[in-house]
């Protein structure tokens, strides 16, 4: 806001407001939708910091006071660096950790096929596995028929019935990956099909758009262990 007010570039700032307003109306929201206006927002931020740099700290009674620019930079560092580190190193890391683990197991020949019982595109998939193994994730392709649920939504609504109906006895998969929030719904089904828990990977401290997905759980056929 500081840069917008000081620069008085109302057309560019109006463009940012228009993009944010339009995408806020949509039911499906992703950060990447507003990335095109990020350079404009950074430009206004830089303009504000440049304006602040013209105000120097005063020396009163031998004490040096920080300038507005220095105070602003300190505030930006204190508020952004810890959050950046947390989001980069801890938040929602489970889906990557499980793929790194599966890649190591595949290297040792202990992975034959994998079923991902989680919302579609939750993991980096082959880009992390690096092995040509059969894998299956829940499809989320929009249907031409209004009101028809995709596989991902159907699974979340009734995990146990969906898995039993679509995948049968699960014997064609050596490993199954799912979130802890859905694990309790199909635990009996997994145990009946000779699946045992292998590893549990931390994923998140708080929920984002669904139930709390605190952990990613990896199950394996008993004879694979």
MDAnalysis code that builds the backbone (N, CA, C; Angstrom):
import MDAnalysis as mda
import numpy as np

u = mda.Universe.empty(675, n_residues=225, atom_resindex=np.repeat(np.arange(225), 3), trajectory=True)
u.add_TopologyAttr("name", ["N", "CA", "C"] * 225)
u.add_TopologyAttr("resid", np.arange(1, 226))
u.add_TopologyAttr("resname", ["UNK", "UNK", "UNK", "UNK", "UNK", "UNK", "UNK", "UNK", "UNK", "UNK", "UNK", "UNK", "UNK", "UNK", "UNK", "UNK", "UNK", "UNK", "UNK", "UNK", "UNK", "UNK", "UNK", "UNK", "UNK", "UNK", "UNK", "UNK", "UNK", "UNK", "UNK", "UNK", "UNK", "UNK", "UNK", "UNK", "UNK", "UNK", "UNK", "UNK", "UNK", "UNK", "UNK", "UNK", "UNK", "UNK", "UNK", "UNK", "UNK", "UNK", "UNK", "UNK", "UNK", "UNK", "UNK", "UNK", "UNK", "UNK", "UNK", "UNK", "UNK", "UNK", "UNK", "UNK", "UNK", "UNK", "UNK", "UNK", "UNK", "UNK", "UNK", "UNK", "UNK", "UNK", "UNK", "UNK", "UNK", "UNK", "UNK", "UNK", "UNK", "UNK", "UNK", "UNK", "UNK", "UNK", "UNK", "UNK", "UNK", "UNK", "UNK", "UNK", "UNK", "UNK", "UNK", "UNK", "UNK", "UNK", "UNK", "UNK", "UNK", "UNK", "UNK", "UNK", "UNK", "UNK", "UNK", "UNK", "UNK", "UNK", "UNK", "UNK", "UNK", "UNK", "UNK", "UNK", "UNK", "UNK", "UNK", "UNK", "UNK", "UNK", "UNK", "UNK", "UNK", "UNK", "UNK", "UNK", "UNK", "UNK", "UNK", "UNK", "UNK", "UNK", "UNK", "UNK", "UNK", "UNK", "UNK", "UNK", "UNK", "UNK", "UNK", "UNK", "UNK", "UNK", "UNK", "UNK", "UNK", "UNK", "UNK", "UNK", "UNK", "UNK", "UNK", "UNK", "UNK", "UNK", "UNK", "UNK", "UNK", "UNK", "UNK", "UNK", "UNK", "UNK", "UNK", "UNK", "UNK", "UNK", "UNK", "UNK", "UNK", "UNK", "UNK", "UNK", "UNK", "UNK", "UNK", "UNK", "UNK", "UNK", "UNK", "UNK", "UNK", "UNK", "UNK", "UNK", "UNK", "UNK", "UNK", "UNK", "UNK", "UNK", "UNK", "UNK", "UNK", "UNK", "UNK", "UNK", "UNK", "UNK", "UNK", "UNK", "UNK", "UNK", "UNK", "UNK", "UNK", "UNK", "UNK", "UNK", "UNK", "UNK", "UNK", "UNK", "UNK", "UNK", "UNK", "UNK", "UNK", "UNK", "UNK", "UNK", "UNK"])
u.atoms.positions = np.array([
    [0.815, -1.203, 0.000],
    [0.000, 0.000, 0.000],
    [0.854, 1.260, 0.000],
    [1.962, 1.196, 0.726],
    [2.850, 2.357, 0.795],
    [3.330, 2.757, -0.593],
    [3.791, 1.776, -1.373],
    [4.289, 2.061, -2.715],
    [3.200, 2.548, -3.642],
    [2.002, 2.005, -3.499],
    [0.879, 2.417, -4.354],
    [0.516, 3.871, -4.095],
    [0.430, 4.234, -2.815],
    [0.042, 5.597, -2.459],
    [1.110, 6.602, -2.876],
    [2.371, 6.258, -2.633],
    [3.445, 7.196, -2.939],
    [3.681, 7.338, -4.443],
    [3.547, 6.246, -5.181],
    [3.809, 6.305, -6.625],
    [2.628, 6.867, -7.406],
    [1.424, 6.683, -6.873],
    [0.191, 7.140, -7.523],
    [-0.006, 6.525, -8.911],
    [0.495, 5.317, -9.068],
    [0.277, 4.578, -10.317],
    [-1.024, 3.795, -10.176],
    [-2.132, 4.497, -10.353],
    [-3.432, 3.905, -10.059],
    [-3.827, 2.820, -11.063],
    [-3.364, 2.924, -12.295],
    [-3.730, 1.918, -13.289],
    [-3.110, 0.561, -12.953],
    [-1.823, 0.589, -12.609],
    [-1.151, -0.671, -12.270],
    [-1.691, -1.249, -10.966],
    [-1.906, -0.381, -9.988],
    [-2.450, -0.875, -8.720],
    [-3.879, -1.374, -8.905],
    [-4.619, -0.718, -9.801],
    [-5.974, -1.182, -10.098],
    [-5.969, -2.545, -10.757],
    [-4.955, -2.791, -11.592],
    [-4.825, -4.101, -12.235],
    [-4.603, -5.196, -11.189],
    [-3.749, -4.909, -10.210],
    [-3.502, -5.880, -9.139],
    [-4.791, -6.156, -8.370],
    [-5.504, -5.086, -8.022],
    [-6.751, -5.245, -7.270],
    [-7.783, -6.024, -8.075],
    [-7.839, -5.772, -9.387],
    [-8.810, -6.468, -10.241],
    [-8.507, -7.962, -10.302],
    [-7.228, -8.310, -10.484],
    [-6.844, -9.725, -10.553],
    [-7.149, -10.432, -9.233],
    [-6.774, -9.816, -8.122],
    [-7.036, -10.432, -6.819],
    [-8.534, -10.566, -6.566],
    [-9.293, -9.558, -6.969],
    [-10.735, -9.597, -6.760],
    [-11.409, -10.691, -7.565],
    [-11.033, -10.812, -8.836],
    [-11.650, -11.817, -9.706],
    [-11.325, -13.227, -9.227],
    [-10.059, -13.480, -8.921],
    [-9.682, -14.825, -8.495],
    [-10.191, -15.154, -7.093],
    [-10.513, -14.143, -6.310],
    [-11.086, -14.402, -4.988],
    [-12.512, -14.920, -5.093],
    [-13.176, -14.614, -6.196],
    [-14.555, -15.065, -6.396],
    [-14.611, -16.552, -6.728],
    [-13.574, -17.049, -7.407],
    [-13.567, -18.447, -7.839],
    [-13.558, -19.396, -6.651],
    [-14.229, -20.522, -6.820],
    [-14.245, -21.520, -5.758],
    [-12.910, -22.223, -5.602],
    [-12.219, -22.439, -6.721],
    [-10.918, -23.112, -6.694],
    [-9.815, -22.069, -6.735],
    [-9.020, -22.016, -5.695],
    [-7.974, -20.993, -5.591],
    [-6.606, -21.652, -5.463],
    [-5.642, -21.107, -6.183],
    [-4.251, -21.536, -6.075],
    [-3.359, -20.308, -6.164],
    [-2.223, -20.376, -5.476],
    [-1.302, -19.242, -5.466],
    [-0.789, -18.916, -6.867],
    [-0.631, -19.946, -7.685],
    [-0.058, -19.721, -9.015],
    [-0.954, -18.859, -9.897],
    [-2.222, -18.772, -9.569],
    [-3.124, -17.959, -10.379],
    [-2.754, -16.477, -10.338],
    [-2.216, -16.024, -9.210],
    [-1.916, -14.595, -9.061],
    [-0.434, -14.285, -9.258],
    [0.351, -15.278, -9.651],
    [1.782, -15.035, -9.864],
    [2.067, -13.974, -10.931],
    [1.249, -13.840, -11.984],
    [1.549, -12.805, -12.989],
    [1.590, -11.378, -12.440],
    [0.869, -11.110, -11.346],
    [0.886, -9.748, -10.804],
    [1.917, -9.591, -9.688],
    [2.637, -10.665, -9.362],
    [3.653, -10.569, -8.315],
    [4.750, -9.564, -8.656],
    [5.274, -9.535, -9.899],
    [6.295, -8.517, -10.220],
    [5.797, -7.091, -10.002],
    [4.528, -6.835, -10.306],
    [3.981, -5.493, -10.083],
    [3.936, -5.166, -8.592],
    [3.527, -6.140, -7.792],
    [3.469, -5.918, -6.348],
    [4.864, -5.669, -5.781],
    [5.854, -6.419, -6.274],
    [7.227, -6.220, -5.812],
    [7.765, -4.860, -6.251],
    [7.329, -4.412, -7.409],
    [7.751, -3.096, -7.886],
    [7.267, -1.997, -6.937],
    [6.020, -2.095, -6.502],
    [5.497, -1.110, -5.559],
    [6.214, -1.201, -4.210],
    [6.538, -2.419, -3.790],
    [7.270, -2.585, -2.532],
    [8.648, -1.945, -2.627],
    [9.321, -2.165, -3.761],
    [10.637, -1.564, -3.959],
    [10.578, -0.051, -4.001],
    [9.520, 0.470, -4.601],
    [9.362, 1.930, -4.668],
    [9.215, 2.512, -3.264],
    [8.453, 1.824, -2.436],
    [8.257, 2.294, -1.058],
    [9.571, 2.283, -0.288],
    [10.352, 1.203, -0.440],
    [11.635, 1.120, 0.255],
    [12.600, 2.191, -0.250],
    [12.551, 2.466, -1.553],
    [13.417, 3.509, -2.109],
    [13.058, 4.880, -1.540],
    [11.778, 5.127, -1.357],
    [11.342, 6.389, -0.761],
    [11.807, 6.493, 0.688],
    [11.748, 5.384, 1.396],
    [12.173, 5.389, 2.792],
    [13.666, 5.631, 2.937],
    [14.439, 5.205, 1.938],
    [15.892, 5.350, 2.035],
    [16.331, 6.810, 2.045],
    [15.439, 7.706, 1.674],
    [15.779, 9.129, 1.664],
    [15.740, 9.736, 3.063],
    [15.107, 9.014, 3.997],
    [15.032, 9.507, 5.372],
    [16.113, 8.823, 6.197],
    [17.079, 9.583, 6.647],
    [18.203, 9.039, 7.396],
    [17.906, 9.067, 8.896],
    [18.566, 8.180, 9.604],
    [18.439, 8.174, 11.055],
    [19.091, 9.408, 11.656],
    [18.499, 9.945, 12.670],
    [19.026, 11.160, 13.295],
    [19.918, 10.810, 14.474],
    [20.857, 11.694, 14.722],
    [21.775, 11.515, 15.840],
    [21.388, 12.501, 16.932],
    [20.752, 11.999, 17.971],
    [20.259, 12.858, 19.035],
    [20.954, 12.494, 20.338],
    [21.693, 13.480, 20.913],
    [22.437, 13.269, 22.160],
    [23.397, 12.085, 22.038],
    [24.020, 11.983, 20.890],
    [25.022, 10.931, 20.689],
    [24.448, 9.569, 20.377],
    [23.126, 9.452, 20.257],
    [22.495, 8.169, 19.957],
    [22.085, 8.117, 18.492],
    [22.443, 7.019, 17.848],
    [22.098, 6.838, 16.442],
    [20.771, 6.091, 16.344],
    [19.808, 6.691, 15.658],
    [18.501, 6.069, 15.488],
    [18.423, 5.402, 14.118],
    [17.777, 4.280, 14.075],
    [17.622, 3.570, 12.809],
    [16.699, 4.344, 11.876],
    [17.022, 4.292, 10.601],
    [16.185, 4.959, 9.607],
    [14.920, 4.140, 9.355],
    [13.977, 4.735, 8.643],
    [12.745, 4.020, 8.304],
    [13.043, 2.790, 7.457],
    [14.009, 2.939, 6.551],
    [14.372, 1.815, 5.693],
    [14.939, 0.668, 6.516],
    [15.815, 0.981, 7.442],
    [16.408, -0.062, 8.271],
    [15.357, -0.759, 9.132],
    [14.452, 0.031, 9.700],
    [13.381, -0.559, 10.502],
    [12.483, -1.457, 9.651],
    [12.203, -1.016, 8.433],
    [11.354, -1.805, 7.538],
    [12.027, -3.117, 7.155],
    [13.331, -3.046, 6.867],
    [14.061, -4.261, 6.505],
    [14.114, -5.246, 7.669],
    [14.315, -4.724, 8.868],
    [14.325, -5.596, 10.049],
    [12.967, -6.268, 10.224],
    [11.904, -5.487, 10.045],
    [10.553, -6.041, 10.166],
    [10.302, -7.123, 9.117],
    [10.736, -6.868, 7.885],
    [10.547, -7.851, 6.814],
    [11.307, -9.143, 7.104],
    [12.527, -9.009, 7.603],
    [13.337, -10.193, 7.900],
    [12.729, -10.991, 9.053],
    [12.332, -10.282, 10.112],
    [11.793, -10.957, 11.297],
    [10.483, -11.681, 10.979],
    [9.666, -11.098, 10.124],
    [8.360, -11.695, 9.833],
    [8.392, -12.704, 8.691],
    [9.364, -12.600, 7.794],
    [9.363, -13.463, 6.609],
    [10.335, -14.637, 6.677],
    [11.525, -14.427, 7.211],
    [12.527, -15.495, 7.211],
    [12.079, -16.714, 8.020],
    [11.582, -16.545, 9.263],
    [11.123, -17.741, 9.994],
    [10.001, -18.483, 9.270],
    [9.049, -17.733, 8.698],
    [7.957, -18.379, 7.980],
    [8.459, -19.081, 6.722],
    [9.410, -18.452, 6.022],
    [9.966, -19.072, 4.819],
    [10.682, -20.377, 5.161],
    [11.436, -20.377, 6.245],
    [12.141, -21.590, 6.666],
    [11.154, -22.686, 7.056],
    [10.110, -22.313, 7.782],
    [9.118, -23.311, 8.199],
    [8.390, -23.898, 6.991],
    [7.946, -23.028, 6.089],
    [7.209, -23.496, 4.917],
    [8.082, -24.321, 3.977],
    [9.371, -24.013, 3.924],
    [10.271, -24.711, 3.006],
    [10.783, -26.033, 3.569],
    [10.972, -26.095, 4.882],
    [11.637, -27.252, 5.473],
    [10.706, -28.202, 6.222],
    [9.546, -27.721, 6.667],
    [8.698, -28.549, 7.523],
    [7.275, -28.730, 7.001],
    [6.617, -27.638, 6.622],
    [5.198, -27.707, 6.284],
    [4.947, -28.556, 5.037],
    [4.071, -29.548, 5.173],
    [3.651, -30.433, 4.083],
    [4.837, -31.104, 3.379],
    [5.770, -31.583, 4.156],
    [6.936, -32.243, 3.588],
    [6.749, -33.757, 3.467],
    [5.704, -34.286, 4.084],
    [5.522, -35.734, 4.116],
    [5.387, -36.373, 2.750],
    [4.709, -35.695, 1.821],
    [4.512, -36.273, 0.490],
    [5.823, -36.371, -0.291],
    [6.780, -35.520, 0.022],
    [8.100, -35.634, -0.602],
    [8.941, -36.691, 0.103],
    [8.874, -36.707, 1.426],
    [9.667, -37.677, 2.189],
    [9.292, -39.110, 1.830],
    [7.997, -39.365, 1.645],
    [7.585, -40.731, 1.330],
    [8.090, -41.150, -0.051],
    [8.165, -40.208, -0.990],
    [8.667, -40.543, -2.321],
    [10.175, -40.785, -2.304],
    [10.896, -40.021, -1.496],
    [12.334, -40.279, -1.352],
    [12.563, -41.668, -0.754],
    [11.738, -42.020, 0.217],
    [11.864, -43.340, 0.842],
    [11.547, -44.447, -0.164],
    [10.472, -44.276, -0.933],
    [10.111, -45.276, -1.937],
    [11.194, -45.404, -3.007],
    [11.831, -44.297, -3.341],
    [12.912, -44.341, -4.326],
    [14.075, -45.204, -3.829],
    [14.411, -45.049, -2.556],
    [15.487, -45.866, -1.984],
    [15.086, -47.340, -1.932],
    [13.826, -47.588, -1.565],
    [13.351, -48.965, -1.514],
    [13.303, -49.583, -2.915],
    [12.913, -48.787, -3.903],
    [12.875, -49.280, -5.283],
    [14.277, -49.610, -5.778],
    [15.247, -48.831, -5.351],
    [16.638, -49.099, -5.728],
    [17.087, -50.464, -5.213],
    [16.561, -50.859, -4.054],
    [16.908, -52.158, -3.471],
    [15.966, -53.267, -3.921],
    [15.054, -52.943, -4.842],
    [14.163, -53.956, -5.402],
    [13.015, -54.363, -4.508],
    [12.638, -53.511, -3.561],
    [11.578, -53.874, -2.624],
    [10.238, -53.209, -2.938],
    [10.142, -52.532, -4.072],
    [8.882, -51.899, -4.468],
    [8.470, -52.433, -5.835],
    [7.262, -52.979, -5.917],
    [6.760, -53.529, -7.175],
    [5.718, -52.610, -7.818],
    [4.827, -52.071, -7.008],
    [3.790, -51.163, -7.504],
    [3.238, -50.376, -6.319],
    [2.737, -49.175, -6.594],
    [2.308, -48.279, -5.516],
    [0.921, -47.721, -5.824],
    [0.077, -47.691, -4.802],
    [-1.240, -47.063, -4.898],
    [-1.275, -45.869, -3.950],
    [-1.649, -44.710, -4.481],
    [-1.733, -43.494, -3.675],
    [-3.204, -43.194, -3.392],
    [-3.626, -43.447, -2.165],
    [-5.003, -43.168, -1.758],
    [-5.054, -41.796, -1.089],
    [-4.894, -40.793, -1.888],
    [-4.882, -39.408, -1.427],
    [-5.316, -38.521, -2.586],
    [-5.673, -37.275, -2.315],
    [-6.087, -36.392, -3.412],
    [-5.068, -36.380, -4.543],
    [-5.552, -36.284, -5.759],
    [-4.685, -36.405, -6.930],
    [-3.552, -35.379, -6.897],
    [-2.414, -35.791, -7.430],
    [-1.224, -34.938, -7.539],
    [-0.711, -34.471, -6.176],
    [-0.900, -35.284, -5.154],
    [-0.414, -34.904, -3.826],
    [1.092, -35.090, -3.690],
    [1.667, -35.984, -4.480],
    [3.098, -36.276, -4.377],
    [3.820, -35.872, -5.660],
    [5.146, -35.745, -5.605],
    [5.919, -35.447, -6.825],
    [6.017, -36.621, -7.788],
    [5.552, -37.798, -7.361],
    [5.386, -38.950, -8.251],
    [6.708, -39.369, -8.900],
    [6.712, -39.594, -10.221],
    [7.910, -40.117, -10.889],
    [9.082, -39.137, -10.856],
    [8.820, -37.857, -10.686],
    [9.909, -36.883, -10.680],
    [10.841, -37.080, -9.493],
    [10.374, -37.811, -8.477],
    [11.218, -38.130, -7.329],
    [11.569, -39.610, -7.278],
    [10.664, -40.460, -7.740],
    [10.911, -41.905, -7.677],
    [12.061, -42.329, -8.592],
    [12.043, -41.872, -9.845],
    [13.101, -42.163, -10.824],
    [13.225, -43.651, -11.162],
    [12.128, -44.387, -11.034],
    [12.121, -45.791, -11.435],
    [10.825, -46.067, -12.189],
    [10.930, -46.886, -13.228],
    [9.770, -47.184, -14.065],
    [8.945, -48.296, -13.428],
    [8.193, -47.927, -12.411],
    [7.340, -48.870, -11.699],
    [5.878, -48.470, -11.885],
    [4.973, -49.436, -11.932],
    [3.543, -49.079, -12.049],
    [3.045, -48.390, -10.781],
    [2.460, -47.230, -10.958],
    [1.896, -46.490, -9.830],
    [0.519, -45.972, -10.235],
    [-0.322, -45.815, -9.257],
    [-1.708, -45.400, -9.517],
    [-2.123, -44.365, -8.484],
    [-2.612, -43.213, -8.943],
    [-3.178, -42.231, -8.021],
    [-4.625, -41.962, -8.407],
    [-5.373, -41.409, -7.501],
    [-6.793, -41.166, -7.724],
    [-6.983, -40.066, -8.761],
    [-7.833, -40.344, -9.717],
    [-8.070, -39.404, -10.818],
    [-8.987, -38.265, -10.360],
    [-8.696, -37.068, -10.833],
    [-9.544, -35.920, -10.495],
    [-9.949, -35.155, -11.749],
    [-10.031, -35.864, -12.872],
    [-10.448, -35.234, -14.120],
    [-11.905, -34.785, -14.018],
    [-12.199, -33.531, -14.330],
    [-13.591, -33.055, -14.247],
    [-14.506, -33.856, -15.170],
    [-15.703, -34.133, -14.690],
    [-16.673, -34.892, -15.477],
    [-17.548, -33.953, -16.302],
    [-17.978, -34.456, -17.470],
    [-18.899, -33.678, -18.306],
    [-20.288, -33.613, -17.683],
    [-20.579, -34.579, -16.818],
    [-21.891, -34.629, -16.168],
    [-21.849, -33.874, -14.844],
    [-22.670, -32.865, -14.722],
    [-22.697, -32.053, -13.515],
    [-23.112, -32.892, -12.313],
    [-22.369, -32.742, -11.232],
    [-22.683, -33.472, -10.012],
    [-21.980, -34.801, -9.883],
    [-21.288, -35.242, -10.940],
    [-20.557, -36.508, -10.888],
    [-19.224, -36.304, -10.183],
    [-18.972, -37.096, -9.166],
    [-17.747, -36.954, -8.388],
    [-16.591, -37.675, -9.068],
    [-15.404, -37.096, -8.985],
    [-14.223, -37.789, -9.486],
    [-13.746, -38.784, -8.431],
    [-12.714, -39.551, -8.761],
    [-12.231, -40.584, -7.843],
    [-11.733, -39.996, -6.531],
    [-11.059, -38.870, -6.619],
    [-10.508, -38.251, -5.416],
    [-11.607, -37.863, -4.436],
    [-12.659, -37.220, -4.939],
    [-13.770, -36.814, -4.073],
    [-14.555, -38.021, -3.572],
    [-14.732, -39.019, -4.428],
    [-15.459, -40.229, -4.021],
    [-14.735, -40.947, -2.892],
    [-13.422, -40.996, -2.984],
    [-12.642, -41.643, -1.930],
    [-12.770, -40.898, -0.609],
    [-12.698, -39.576, -0.655],
    [-12.779, -38.789, 0.574],
    [-14.159, -38.889, 1.221],
    [-15.197, -39.089, 0.417],
    [-16.550, -39.192, 0.962],
    [-16.780, -40.527, 1.653],
    [-16.261, -41.602, 1.062],
    [-16.466, -42.935, 1.642],
    [-15.258, -43.810, 1.310],
    [-14.165, -43.645, 2.050],
    [-12.909, -44.327, 1.711],
    [-13.025, -45.844, 1.617],
    [-13.635, -46.470, 2.604],
    [-13.674, -47.929, 2.649],
    [-14.448, -48.519, 1.474],
    [-15.655, -48.018, 1.234],
    [-16.463, -48.545, 0.132],
    [-15.810, -48.278, -1.216],
    [-15.206, -47.106, -1.363],
    [-14.582, -46.762, -2.639],
    [-13.422, -47.703, -2.955],
    [-12.556, -47.929, -1.983],
    [-11.394, -48.797, -2.211],
    [-11.837, -50.216, -2.526],
    [-12.813, -50.716, -1.777],
    [-13.288, -52.071, -2.024],
    [-13.925, -52.226, -3.390],
    [-14.622, -51.199, -3.843],
    [-15.320, -51.270, -5.129],
    [-14.376, -51.102, -6.311],
    [-13.423, -50.181, -6.209],
    [-12.556, -49.858, -7.341],
    [-11.334, -50.768, -7.423],
    [-10.726, -51.076, -6.291],
    [-9.450, -51.794, -6.311],
    [-9.537, -53.225, -5.797],
    [-10.692, -53.655, -5.376],
    [-10.854, -55.045, -4.956],
    [-10.036, -55.395, -3.734],
    [-9.233, -56.461, -3.844],
    [-8.489, -56.938, -2.670],
    [-7.100, -56.320, -2.532],
    [-6.750, -55.396, -3.386],
    [-5.488, -54.642, -3.289],
    [-4.239, -55.497, -3.490],
    [-4.399, -56.738, -3.915],
    [-3.246, -57.636, -4.019],
    [-2.281, -57.252, -5.137],
    [-2.733, -56.403, -6.060],
    [-1.858, -56.030, -7.180],
    [-0.866, -54.934, -6.810],
    [-0.948, -54.418, -5.582],
    [-0.043, -53.351, -5.149],
    [0.855, -53.851, -4.025],
    [2.123, -53.484, -4.100],
    [3.044, -53.861, -3.024],
    [3.070, -52.811, -1.922],
    [2.753, -51.552, -2.271],
    [2.769, -50.466, -1.290],
    [1.546, -49.563, -1.484],
    [1.074, -49.017, -0.386],
    [-0.045, -48.071, -0.406],
    [0.338, -46.851, 0.426],
    [0.080, -45.675, -0.129],
    [0.394, -44.414, 0.543],
    [-0.906, -43.653, 0.774],
    [-1.092, -43.149, 1.979],
    [-2.302, -42.386, 2.280],
    [-2.052, -41.449, 3.450],
    [-2.967, -40.499, 3.619],
    [-2.873, -39.579, 4.746],
    [-3.461, -40.223, 5.993],
    [-2.961, -39.795, 7.135],
    [-3.430, -40.331, 8.409],
    [-4.924, -40.083, 8.605],
    [-5.436, -38.982, 8.070],
    [-6.851, -38.652, 8.254],
    [-7.772, -39.668, 7.589],
    [-7.298, -40.357, 6.543],
    [-8.103, -41.388, 5.880],
    [-7.726, -42.797, 6.335],
    [-6.605, -42.912, 7.009],
    [-6.109, -44.235, 7.405],
    [-7.114, -44.990, 8.264],
    [-7.718, -44.299, 9.220],
    [-8.618, -44.986, 10.151],
    [-9.841, -45.576, 9.456],
    [-10.204, -45.015, 8.302],
    [-11.398, -45.494, 7.598],
    [-11.153, -46.809, 6.855],
    [-9.920, -47.076, 6.478],
    [-9.651, -48.296, 5.699],
    [-8.618, -49.190, 6.378],
    [-8.351, -48.942, 7.655],
    [-7.338, -49.730, 8.358],
    [-7.688, -51.216, 8.367],
    [-8.941, -51.540, 8.655],
    [-9.347, -52.950, 8.675],
    [-9.163, -53.590, 7.303],
    [-9.491, -52.846, 6.257],
    [-9.330, -53.360, 4.896],
    [-7.860, -53.626, 4.585],
    [-6.990, -52.739, 5.024],
    [-5.556, -52.930, 4.798],
    [-5.036, -54.160, 5.535],
    [-5.454, -54.317, 6.769],
    [-4.993, -55.458, 7.554],
    [-5.507, -56.775, 6.981],
    [-6.748, -56.780, 6.493],
    [-7.306, -58.003, 5.902],
    [-6.559, -58.410, 4.637],
    [-5.966, -57.431, 3.968],
    [-5.220, -57.710, 2.741],
    [-3.721, -57.840, 2.993],
    [-3.362, -58.105, 4.245],
    [-1.964, -58.380, 4.631],
    [-1.037, -57.185, 4.435],
    [-1.566, -55.982, 4.646],
    [-0.724, -54.786, 4.606],
    [-0.344, -54.385, 6.026],
    [0.909, -54.018, 6.198],
    [1.411, -53.571, 7.492],
    [2.055, -52.195, 7.342],
    [1.963, -51.405, 8.397],
    [2.565, -50.071, 8.358],
    [4.087, -50.176, 8.316],
    [4.682, -49.420, 7.397],
    [6.137, -49.417, 7.246],
    [6.747, -48.174, 7.878],
    [6.269, -47.023, 7.460],
    [6.795, -45.758, 7.970],
    [5.670, -44.741, 8.064],
    [5.879, -43.765, 8.925],
    [4.941, -42.651, 9.079],
    [5.754, -41.368, 8.987],
    [5.393, -40.505, 8.047],
    [6.159, -39.292, 7.786],
    [5.359, -38.061, 8.214],
    [6.009, -37.186, 8.970],
    [5.344, -35.937, 9.362],
    [4.988, -35.128, 8.121],
    [3.804, -34.501, 8.162],
    [3.367, -33.724, 7.010],
    [2.991, -32.286, 7.372],
    [2.175, -32.096, 8.393],
    [1.710, -30.738, 8.677],
    [1.257, -30.600, 10.120],
    [1.441, -29.400, 10.672],
    [0.960, -29.094, 12.016],
    [-0.478, -28.597, 12.013],
    [-0.951, -28.097, 10.884],
    [-2.301, -27.541, 10.817],
    [-2.895, -27.830, 9.444],
    [-4.214, -27.848, 9.376],
    [-4.873, -28.163, 8.116],
    [-4.924, -26.935, 7.220],
    [-4.963, -27.189, 5.916],
    [-4.999, -26.108, 4.937],
    [-6.368, -26.037, 4.280],
    [-6.716, -27.045, 3.498],
    [-8.006, -27.013, 2.813],
    [-8.839, -28.264, 3.064],
    [-8.299, -29.214, 3.825],
    [-9.040, -30.431, 4.145],
    [-8.824, -30.742, 5.616],
    [-9.258, -31.942, 6.030],
    [-8.987, -32.365, 7.397],
    [-7.485, -32.345, 7.651],
    [-7.121, -32.251, 8.902],
    [-5.709, -32.191, 9.261],
    [-4.973, -33.413, 8.721],
    [-4.050, -33.175, 7.816],
    [-3.235, -34.242, 7.236],
    [-1.873, -34.215, 7.927],
    [-1.870, -34.637, 9.184],
    [-0.673, -34.485, 10.000],
    [0.451, -35.418, 9.585],
    [0.099, -36.570, 9.013],
    [1.124, -37.543, 8.641],
    [0.774, -38.217, 7.323],
    [1.810, -38.664, 6.640],
    [1.659, -39.525, 5.469],
    [2.099, -40.922, 5.892],
    [1.243, -41.904, 5.663],
    [1.506, -43.256, 6.142],
    [1.775, -44.176, 4.957],
    [2.796, -44.998, 5.093],
    [3.164, -45.953, 4.052],
    [2.909, -47.369, 4.546],
    [2.125, -48.113, 3.777],
    [1.851, -49.517, 4.074],
    [2.473, -50.397, 2.999],
    [2.844, -51.604, 3.402],
    [3.457, -52.542, 2.471],
    [2.887, -53.934, 2.688],
    [2.867, -54.724, 1.614],
    [2.461, -56.116, 1.738],
    [3.394, -56.837, 2.706],
    [2.836, -57.754, 3.472],
    [3.611, -58.447, 4.497],
    [4.828, -59.169, 3.906],
    [4.677, -59.764, 2.723],
    [5.779, -60.533, 2.148],
    [6.862, -59.663, 1.520],
    [6.623, -58.332, 1.453],
    [7.627, -57.421, 0.898],
    [8.582, -56.951, 1.980],
    [8.124, -56.954, 3.227],
    [8.941, -56.450, 4.334],
    [10.177, -57.317, 4.550],
])
